[in-house]
Structure formats: structure tokens, C-alpha cells
Amino acid sequence: MHKISTTSFALTFVLLLAVLACQQGDTLTETPQNRRRFTVVIDPAHGGRDPGALAKSNVAEKDIALSIANAVKSKLESEDCVVFLTRTDDAFVSLEQRLSLAKAAAADILLSIHTNVSADQNKCGLTTFYYPEMKKSRMLDGLFHAEADQLAPMTDLGSQTADFTILKESICPTLYVALGYLSNAADRQLLSDSLFQDRAAGTIANCVKAYNAATDE
Ligand SMILES: [Zn+2]
């Protein structure tokens, strides 16, 4: 298991270096047409031996996060962004590896995709977390919630500040998105539905596009 995940991560890194080499080439003859493209790292949380939140019906956070992350990647690539995933399969990747990938990619932003779980089965809705000392993370958070009505009927519970490692140790603006509660029947049904997953991916992609537009110089 460990061997597979190491291989997967190494492949991601090789791909990253290849893309960076291409971009490096661009910068030598930089013109407005070929300037460095906006770079996003999407982090499908958990993976491998770490399933994340689990629902009774065998729905795992790690699978939902990967499925949404893949959809975000394809939506953003058609918008001419450079997109990296911290994992592309069901592999265990440490927080340090996720952060170093974002650093190596010189990511403009990092988005970590999760779902939530609670002992209270009535608790439902989406929420986000950002590190309060990074102003652009707060801005990214605001742009996400401006798009979140697209996720109705899932309730938007608003945002929270936190000092999670992925937020605090990241060198770029970073948002932790917790999309609904797997412990709640209605949220679980939405999160298991491929059409809702695609809407969630669209919401995240729109947030990235809005941030890119707002910070474009
Ligand atoms: Zn999680």
C-alpha cells in the first residue's frame, strides 16, 4: 500500500517538474500571450489507509473528494489554468507531501476538498475554513460563498477560521472546503450523486475563476 502511494506521488512530482520546465521556457521569452498561467493545486483530502469521514452505507470522504477534484481539474483546464491534484488515485499522501507539492508548483491557490461528519445526524450543510492571518485566503473564502447558492438545497453554514496544518503551513492562499455531512441522510444523498458532485466542482471552479479575475494584474 505504501509502495503504491509513493509511486503515485512520485509520478505527480515528475509531471509537475515537466510542466514547470515548460513554464520556465515560457518565461525566457515572456510576452502578454505566454505569461505564466494561473496555477491551482486541488487537494482531494485523505486517501489510501485514511478514508476520512465514513457513512454507514460505505460512502467514504476520500472517494467523494477525489471525484469532485477530478471534475474541478477538467473544468479549470478548459479555462487555461494549470491544475495539479495532490493525489490522482486512492493513495495515502501526507500533509507534508501535499504542502510541498503546492510549494513546488508555486501554486497561486490551494483548495482542499473534504466532507464533514457529526454524531448529530440532523447536522447538515457546507462550511469552509481559512487561516485568518492570510488576507487572500479570506478573499478566496468570500468568493466561494458568493458562488455557494449553486449548491442548493445544501445549506451554506458560512465560514470559520482555523489553524489546521494545511491552512497555516501553506505558502499560498488556501481554502478548506467541507461539503456537507456524510452523517446526514440528505447531504449524503447529494454527495453520492454524480450530478451534485459536478455542481460542487463547478462551484469550486467558478470560485477559482473569480479569484483569478480579481487578482489579475
Ligand atoms: Zn476530511
Residues whose N, C-alpha, C, O or C-beta is under 5 A from the ligand:
A	BS01	ZN	A45 G52 H114 T115
